[in-house]
Amino acid sequence: MYPFFTGSEYRKKDIFRIIGIPENTKGGTWDTGYHRLGNDFFIFCNVGVPGRTGHDYDNKFIGDDLYWFAKNGTRLDQKTIVKLLNPIGNIYIFYRTDSSLPFTYAGTGRPKSFKDSTPVQITWEITTSCDEIDKAKVTKKLYAGATKSVNVNIYERNPVARAICIEKKGTTCNICGFDFEKIYGIIGKGFIEVHYLPPLSEFKKEHEINPEVDLIPVCSNCHAMLHRRRPPIPISELKENFLE
């Protein structure tokens, strides 16, 4: 999965940089609401306001679900709609409530229901943010990597393990030393991303993890760089490149 952070704002060029394509990419389906890249889809929608092209769909959040309309003229039997409803990759959902603002990352989605209408309407279930931490669920042994069968395996992260990692190692990037609070003030207080060592996708079943050994706090830039390759770049290698 690409290292997007739930609730963070991204312009298209930021998204392109993270996924590894030219930042000046323009046109095509990137500008028409949703784009397929390999097995993944990227959805960009306006919520409560018309788009820049003048289209005004009734996109809205209902609880944690996104009530969303595809492009004008779409039908259930169209190939792209069929692939959206039967995904074999991730569906990254971005939205904005003002067409002049960057997009906010809602999370990855999976189809919960749909309507045979024109345009097609799909209700997306947004995956839970890793930042919704319930420390009351802490147990002696923590696990991550459990899989849910939804046409593909979705590897779950353990939010409690993430919280313990941050508590033990702090919110300063362990690669470059970046501190969000020092740069952004109160808005950056407590903000950091967590990288798993090794990637959860390498495991085929639930496994025990040690937050102090298997997890490391990193800033958004270093996290993106770690995932420039598959498997991710080793921490030691990225540190060497940073120091150069």
C-alpha positions in Angstrom: 0.0 0.0 0.0 1.1 3.5 -0.7 1.9 5.6 2.5 -1.0 8.0 2.5 -2.0 9.3 5.9 -5.7 9.4 6.8 -7.0 13.0 7.2 -3.9 14.6 5.5 -4.2 16.9 2.5 -2.6 16.1 -0.8 -2.5 17.9 -4.1 -2.3 15.8 -7.2 1.5 16.4 -7.6 2.0 15.1 -4.0 0.1 12.0 -4.8 2.1 11.5 -8.0 5.3 11.9 -6.1 4.3 9.3 -3.6 3.2 6.7 -6.1 6.3 7.3 -8.3 5.0 9.0 -11.4 6.0 12.4 -12.8 4.6 15.3 -10.7 3.5 17.2 -13.8 1.2 14.4 -15.0 -2.0 15.9 -16.4 -5.0 14.9 -18.4 -6.7 11.6 -19.1 -8.6 9.9 -16.4 -6.6 11.5 -13.6 -8.8 14.6 -14.2 -12.1 12.8 -14.6 -12.9 11.5 -11.1 -11.1 8.2 -10.9 -8.1 6.5 -12.4 -6.8 3.0 -12.6 -3.1 2.4 -12.0 -2.2 -1.3 -12.2 -4.7 -3.1 -10.0 -5.3 0.0 -7.8 -7.9 2.7 -8.3 -7.6 6.4 -7.2 -10.9 8.2 -6.6 -11.1 12.0 -6.4 -14.5 13.4 -5.5 -16.1 16.6 -4.4 -18.4 16.4 -1.4 -21.2 19.0 -1.1 -19.9 21.2 -3.8 -19.7 21.1 -7.7 -16.5 20.0 -9.3 -14.4 22.3 -11.5 -16.0 20.9 -14.6 -19.4 22.0 -13.4 -20.7 18.5 -12.5 -22.5 18.4 -9.2 -23.0 14.9 -7.9 -24.7 14.1 -4.6 -21.6 12.7 -3.0 -21.8 12.6 0.8 -20.6 10.8 3.9 -23.2 8.8 5.7 -21.6 7.9 9.0 -18.2 6.4 8.0 -19.4 5.4 4.5 -19.0 7.5 1.3 -22.1 7.7 -0.9 -20.5 8.2 -4.3 -21.5 8.6 -8.0 -19.4 7.5 -10.9 -19.2 9.5 -14.1 -22.2 10.6 -16.2 -23.4 7.8 -18.4 -21.9 4.9 -16.5 -23.7 1.6 -16.3 -23.1 -1.5 -14.2 -22.0 -3.6 -17.1 -19.1 -1.3 -18.1 -15.6 -2.8 -17.6 -14.3 -0.1 -15.2 -17.4 -0.2 -13.0 -17.1 -4.0 -12.9 -13.5 -3.7 -11.8 -14.4 -1.1 -9.1 -17.1 -3.4 -7.7 -14.7 -6.4 -7.8 -11.3 -4.9 -6.9 -8.2 -7.0 -6.9 -6.1 -4.1 -5.6 -6.6 -1.1 -3.3 -9.0 1.7 -3.8 -7.6 5.0 -2.5 -10.3 7.6 -1.8 -9.6 11.4 -1.8 -12.2 14.1 -1.3 -12.6 17.9 -0.9 -15.4 20.2 0.2 -14.0 23.2 -1.7 -12.7 22.8 -5.3 -10.0 25.3 -4.6 -8.5 23.2 -1.8 -6.2 20.1 -1.9 -7.8 16.7 -1.5 -8.1 15.0 1.9 -7.3 11.3 2.1 -10.3 9.4 3.5 -8.6 6.0 3.4 -9.0 2.9 1.3 -12.4 1.8 0.4 -14.3 -1.4 -0.5 -17.8 -1.5 -2.1 -20.5 -1.9 0.5 -23.5 -1.5 -1.8 -24.4 -0.1 -5.2 -27.4 1.0 -7.3 -28.1 0.1 -10.9 -28.5 3.7 -11.9 -27.0 6.1 -14.5 -24.6 7.3 -13.3 -23.8 4.2 -11.1 -23.9 4.9 -7.4 -21.6 3.0 -5.0 -21.4 3.2 -1.3 -17.8 2.8 -0.1 -16.9 1.4 3.3 -13.9 3.4 4.4 -11.3 1.4 6.3 -10.7 2.4 9.9 -7.8 4.8 10.5 -4.8 3.3 12.4 -4.9 6.4 14.6 -8.2 5.5 16.3 -6.4 4.0 19.3 -8.1 2.3 22.2 -5.4 1.7 24.8 -7.8 -0.3 26.9 -7.3 -3.2 24.4 -3.6 -3.6 25.3 -2.7 -7.2 26.0 0.6 -8.9 26.8 0.9 -10.2 23.2 0.2 -8.0 20.3 -0.5 -9.2 16.8 -0.7 -7.7 13.3 -1.1 -9.1 9.8 -4.4 -10.8 10.3 -6.1 -11.1 6.9 -9.7 -10.6 5.8 -10.9 -12.3 2.7 -12.5 -9.8 0.3 -11.4 -11.1 -3.1 -7.8 -10.1 -2.0 -6.0 -10.3 1.3 -6.0 -7.0 3.3 -3.3 -6.9 5.8 -4.4 -5.3 9.1 -2.2 -3.1 11.2 -2.5 -3.2 15.0 -3.2 0.4 16.3 -2.2 -0.5 19.9 1.2 -1.7 18.7 1.6 1.6 16.9 0.7 3.6 20.0 3.3 1.6 22.1 6.0 2.2 19.4 5.4 6.0 19.5 5.3 6.0 23.4 8.7 4.2 23.5 10.4 5.8 20.5 8.8 9.3 20.4 7.5 11.3 17.5 10.8 12.3 15.9 11.7 10.6 12.6 14.2 7.9 13.4 15.9 8.4 10.0 16.3 12.1 9.4 15.3 13.6 12.8 12.4 15.6 11.5 10.1 16.8 14.3 6.6 17.9 13.1 5.9 19.9 16.3 9.1 22.0 16.0 8.3 22.9 12.4 4.5 23.2 12.5 3.8 24.1 16.1 0.7 22.7 17.9 -0.8 21.3 14.7 2.1 19.0 14.4 2.2 17.8 18.0 2.1 14.1 18.3 2.1 13.5 14.5 4.4 10.8 13.1 4.0 7.8 10.8 5.1 4.3 11.7 6.9 1.9 9.4 6.7 -1.9 9.9 9.9 -4.1 9.8 9.5 -6.3 7.8 6.4 -5.4 5.7 3.2 -7.1 6.9 2.5 -8.4 3.3 5.4 -10.8 3.7 3.5 -12.8 6.3 0.7 -15.1 5.2 -1.1 -15.3 8.6 -1.5 -13.5 11.9 1.8 -13.2 13.8 3.2 -11.8 17.0 5.0 -8.5 16.9 7.2 -6.5 19.2 6.5 -2.8 18.9 9.9 -1.9 20.2 11.7 -4.1 17.6 9.3 -4.4 14.6 8.1 -0.8 14.3 9.9 2.5 13.8 8.6 6.1 13.7 9.3 8.0 10.5 8.3 11.2 8.9 6.1 11.3 5.8 9.0 11.9 3.4 11.2 9.1 4.7 8.2 6.8 4.8 7.5 7.5 1.1 11.2 6.9 0.3 11.2 3.6 2.1 8.4 2.5 -0.2 10.0 3.6 -3.4 10.9 -0.1 -3.9 9.2 -3.4 -3.3 10.2 -4.8 -0.9 10.9 -1.5 1.0 14.3 0.0 1.2 16.2 -1.1 4.4 16.4 1.6 7.1 20.2 1.5 7.1 20.4 2.0 3.3 18.0 5.0 3.4 20.0 6.5 6.3 23.2 6.2 4.3 21.6 8.0 1.3 20.3 10.7 3.6 23.7 11.4 5.2 25.3 11.7 1.8 
